[in-house]
Amino acid sequence: MPLIRAAAAFAACLVAATAMADPAPHPDQPLTLVQLTDLALSNNPATKLAWAEIRNGEAGVELARSGYWPQISADYSIDREGIVFSGKALAAETNFGPSVSLSYLLWDFGTRSGATDAAKFTLASAQLSGNQTVQDLILSVEQDYYQALESQALVEADQESVKDASALLDAAQQRRVAGLATIGDVYQAEAALATADLALQQAQGQLAVSRGQLAVAVGYSVDTDLPLAPWAGKVRAQLPAKSVQQLLQDAKDSRPEILASKAQVQSAVSNLEATEGRGWPTLGLTASGQRTRSLIGGQNSTATGYNAGLTLSFPLFTGFADQAANRQAQAAVDTAQASADQLLLTVELEVWQAYQNLITAASSLDTTDTGLKSAQEASDVTNARYKGGLGSILDVLSAQATLANARVQQVQARLNWFAAQTAMGHAVGGLTAPQDNTTELP
């Protein structure tokens, strides 16, 4: 079946991911996103849990297939029988020996085949869900990775703001000594420096949180230090070549969770077939053989016996259990189908939102770059005028606030782009990276 073959192919990557755990990272080696993803696939318990679910499904298939095999049992019995007549014990009899029995279901109305198909589709669903687990884990690592980079970039931006505020305070103090500024200018510069220090402290705290989240996503302790490569010097965006309609169709065809929901529907249908088959006749074969030795009054005798027969069983009345089981199985089919339809709408919404966010993020990159360049030039001019005695400290404070805000906006725009890009890839079930390397990372 195509769906089962696709699920088996998806499971191969999960098996490879959980085959061997990587050692702890070396602190002196900056880790790329690819390396972090490999570590997460090897170490995160989510992949091990998904693989355990697949093994459980495989066992379920073997269990369902056991119904096609004969059931054979062997016994060895010993019994002693004595008779007391009118208070007098007569000769006792001892019987012992082995026996073998066989039962084999020859024919039914689809109970075994339905149960086997249901188990196969359940296994396919587990394999596809395992692949979705891998994709969800990759998305989590990507998001935490870019969040950590953003936090680091915000720390660096706030450090620049602290330098600017310190330089302004020095200039204000020098102008006051020269009689060109008042003590109010110094107080305002000190307040600006305190504000910049506070923002830096908050950014450093957020960086620690982001690094902890990334460490947990990779599968290590929250306090593990994962050295990361520095933020890219330049980021250029490129939108997917496909239209949003094509991306929606890709999601329907590729999202493992959608394919898993289809497998769950097929499993419920097969289970319904198996349940309906229980209300029809079955034909079975039974056979047994035994060899018995008897000891009676010192006399030893041996007997060998066997029997074989066919049994046609008609379930006439089961207390309406079969009808109730059929209704329950049909309800399970309806539930699975409704869940699949609901999931499809959810995925379509995810793709649509991710596509719109990607467009917005792409347009914001150039805007924030231009805004930062203009804010930096304005701040340089204002600082020069103030040091030359031609401007007021309020002009400098305003320019520095604008510059600090522009730095933060640029960092946020980069994060939004990378986050939108990863969300887009996850939403469609895997998006090929641009071939011309337009997204530049160290």
C-alpha positions, 0 to 999 in steps of 0.5 A, spaced: 500 500 500 502 506 498 501 509 504 504 504 508 510 504 504 511 512 505 510 511 512 516 506 512 520 510 508 519 516 513 521 511 519 528 510 516 530 517 518 528 516 525 531 509 526 538 513 523 537 518 528 536 514 534 541 509 532 547 512 536 547 518 541 553 523 540 558 525 545 557 532 549 559 538 545 566 541 545 566 548 548 571 550 544 568 549 537 562 553 535 556 549 533 552 550 527 545 549 526 546 543 522 550 540 528 545 542 533 540 538 529 544 532 529 545 532 536 538 533 538 536 527 533 541 523 537 539 526 544 532 528 545 528 523 548 522 525 543 525 521 538 526 515 543 519 515 545 517 515 537 521 509 536 518 506 541 511 507 539 514 504 532 516 498 535 510 497 539 506 498 532 510 493 529 509 488 535 501 489 533 502 487 526 505 481 528 500 479 533 494 480 528 498 476 523 498 470 529 491 469 527 493 466 521 497 460 524 494 454 527 494 454 535 498 448 538 499 446 545 502 440 549 500 437 555 502 431 560 498 429 565 498 424 571 492 421 575 490 416 580 484 413 581 481 408 586 475 405 588 472 403 595 466 398 595 463 396 602 469 399 606 474 395 602 479 398 597 479 395 590 485 396 585 487 403 584 488 405 577 494 410 575 494 413 568 499 418 565 502 420 558 503 426 553 497 429 549 498 434 543 492 438 541 491 443 534 486 448 533 486 452 526 481 457 524 480 456 516 475 461 514 472 467 517 468 473 514 474 478 514 475 478 522 483 476 521 484 480 515 481 486 518 485 486 524 491 485 520 490 491 516 488 495 522 494 493 525 498 495 519 495 502 518 496 503 526 504 502 524 504 506 518 501 512 523 506 511 528 511 511 523 509 517 520 508 520 527 515 519 528 517 523 522 512 528 524 516 528 531 523 529 528 520 535 524 517 538 530 524 537 534 528 540 528 523 546 528 524 547 535 531 547 535 531 552 529 527 556 533 531 556 539 537 557 535 535 563 532 532 566 539 539 565 542 542 568 536 537 574 537 538 575 544 546 575 543 545 580 538 541 584 543 546 584 548 551 586 543 546 592 541 545 594 548 552 594 549 553 599 544 548 603 547 551 603 553 558 605 550 554 611 547 551 613 553 558 613 557 561 617 551 555 622 552 556 622 560 563 624 559 562 629 554 556 632 558 561 632 564 567 636 560 562 641 558 560 643 565 567 643 567 568 648 561 562 652 563 558 650 557 553 645 560 549 645 567 549 640 572 542 638 569 545 635 563 550 631 567 544 628 570 540 627 564 546 623 561 547 619 568 539 617 567 540 615 560 546 611 562 542 607 567 537 606 562 542 603 557 545 599 563 538 596 565 536 594 558 543 590 557 542 587 564 535 584 561 538 582 555 543 578 558 538 575 562 534 573 556 540 570 553 541 565 559 534 563 558 534 562 550 541 558 551 537 554 556 532 553 552 536 551 546 540 546 551 534 542 553 531 542 545 538 539 543 537 534 549 542 536 554 542 539 561 539 546 561 546 549 564 550 546 558 554 551 555 553 550 547 558 555 543 554 558 537 557 561 531 556 569 531 550 572 528 551 573 520 554 580 518 548 580 512 542 577 511 538 577 504 531 574 503 528 570 498 521 568 497 519 561 495 518 560 488 512 556 488 505 560 489 501 559 496 496 555 492 502 550 490 505 550 498 498 548 500 498 542 496 505 541 498 503 541 505 497 536 504 501 531 500 507 532 504 505 533 512 507 527 515 501 528 520 496 529 515 498 522 512 498 519 519 491 522 520 489 518 513 492 512 516 488 512 522 482 513 518 484 507 514 486 503 521 479 505 523 475 502 517 479 496 517 477 495 524 470 496 523 471 490 517 474 486 523 468 487 528 463 486 522 466 479 521 465 477 528 457 476 527 458 471 521 460 464 521 467 461 522 470 454 520 475 451 524 479 445 524 481 441 531 485 435 532 488 432 538 493 426 539 495 422 546 498 416 548 496 414 555 499 408 560 495 405 565 497 401 571 492 397 574 493 392 579 501 391 577 498 390 570 501 395 565 497 397 558 498 403 553 493 406 549 494 411 543 488 415 541 487 421 536 481 425 533 480 430 528 474 434 526 471 441 523 467 445 526 462 450 523 460 456 528 454 460 528 453 466 533 446 466 534 445 471 540 451 475 543 447 479 548 447 485 542 454 485 543 456 485 536 451 490 534 454 495 539 461 493 537 459 495 530 456 502 532 462 503 536 467 501 530 463 506 526 463 511 531 471 510 531 471 511 523 467 518 523 471 520 529 478 519 525 475 522 519 473 528 522 479 529 526 483 528 519 478 534 516 480 538 522 487 537 521 487 539 514 484 545 515 489 547 521 495 545 516 492 550 511 491 555 516 499 554 518 501 554 511 497 561 510 500 564 516 507 562 515 507 565 508 504 571 510 509 572 515 514 570 510 512 576 506 512 581 511 519 579 514 522 579 508 520 586 506 522 588 513 529 586 512 531 592 508 527 597 511 530 596 518 537 596 515 536 603 512 533 605 518 539 603 522 544 606 517 540 613 518 539 613 525 547 612 526 548 617 521 543 622 525 547 620 532 554 621 529 552 628 527 548 630 533 554 628 538 559 632 533 554 638 534 553 637 542 561 636 543 562 642 538 557 646 543 552 647 537 547 642 540 543 641 546 543 634 550 536 633 549 537 632 541 543 627 543 538 623 547 533 623 542 538 621 537 541 615 541 534 613 543 532 612 536 539 609 534 538 604 540 531 602 537 533 601 530 538 596 533 533 592 536 528 593 530 534 590 526 535 584 530 528 583 531 527 583 523 532 578 522 529 573 527 522 574 524 525 572 517 529 566 520 523 564 524 518 565 518 523 561 514 523 555 518 515 556 520 514 556 512 518 549 511 515 546 517 508 548 515 509 545 508 512 538 511 519 540 508 522 546 504 528 546 500 533 552 502 535 557 496 540 554 491 543 561 491 545 561 498 541 568 499 541 567 506 548 568 509 550 565 515 557 564 518 
